[in-house]
Each structure stands twice: as C-alpha cells, then as structure tokens.
Amino acid sequence: QVRLVESGGGLVQAGGSLRLSCAVSGRTFSGHYMGWFRQAPGKEREFVAAINWIGSSTYYTDAVKGRFTISRDNARNTVYLQMNSLKPEDTAVYYCAVHGRSYRYSPLMKDYDYWGQGTQVTVSS
C-alpha cells in the first residue's frame, strides 16, 4: 500500500521559515516527478513546486519563486519543501503528490495519482 506522509507544518511569523517533508512508503517511484500543492481556506488546491527523479529539474509557481526550494532524497524516499520568507498568503494545507507517469512533468492535480493527507502551514502577520 502506497502512503505519503507530510510533516513539518506549523505556525510561523511572517518572514520565518519552515521545512516540509514527505515520506513515501510502499513503493519506489523511479523516474517519477513529485510535487507539492497547497489549498488555502475557500480556495482551490494549487500547484506549488515539482521535482524530477534525479533532482536536476525543478518547477515553481511564480508566487513562491526565490523563496521556496524543492528537493528530494531518493535513498530515503522523501521529498522536501524548504520555505523561506514566508508570507501570510502562504497559509494553507500543503500536500505532496506523486505523478502518475514516469518522466512526465505537470502542474495539474489530475496528473498526480498518489497524495498525502496534508500538513497545515499558518503564517501570522
């Protein structure tokens, strides 16, 4: 059974940092992109970042470029999201996900087959 478990969320003041982790178990997704998405209250879930299998290609939504960094450790089957210079508008539940097909990038939710349960990030002003 495939499981994705996020951790590292919490409450932080504006300008602060958090590091999210997503541990994958049950299967090794060789060649698959992994992504982070977020959903703020009353809004649709949106793409945040994605990374390829070897970590050589990364993609970010414009709102987080220069502040967030996605990385992965395949030996640990874990993907990370380092979030710096956090803003109140970054407040959301953050989800990690695995793309359904290998070697394919997509910012679309429908292309990701496996999802974690989410971790809450709250940024106070």
C-alpha positions, 0 to 999 in steps of 0.5 A, a space after each residue: 500500500 502506497 502512503 505519503 506522509 507530510 510533516 513539518 507544518 506549523 505556525 510561523 511569523 511572517 518572514 520565518 521559515 519552515 521545512 516540509 517533508 514527505 515520506 513515501 512508503 510502499 513503493 519506489 517511484 523511479 523516474 517519477 516527478 513529485 510535487 507539492 500543492 497547497 489549498 488555502 481556506 475557500 480556495 482551490 488546491 494549487 500547484 506549488 513546486 515539482 521535482 524530477 527523479 534525479 533532482 536536476 529539474 525543478 518547477 515553481 509557481 511564480 508566487 513562491 519563486 526565490 523563496 521556496 526550494 524543492 528537493 528530494 532524497 531518493 535513498 530515503 524516499 522523501 521529498 522536501 519543501 524548504 520555505 523561506 520568507 514566508 508570507 501570510 498568503 502562504 497559509 494553507 494545507 500543503 500536500 505532496 503528490 506523486 505523478 502518475 507517469 514516469 518522466 512526465 512533468 505537470 502542474 495539474 492535480 489530475 496528473 498526480 495519482 498518489 497524495 498525502 493527507 496534508 500538513 497545515 502551514 499558518 503564517 501570522 502577520 
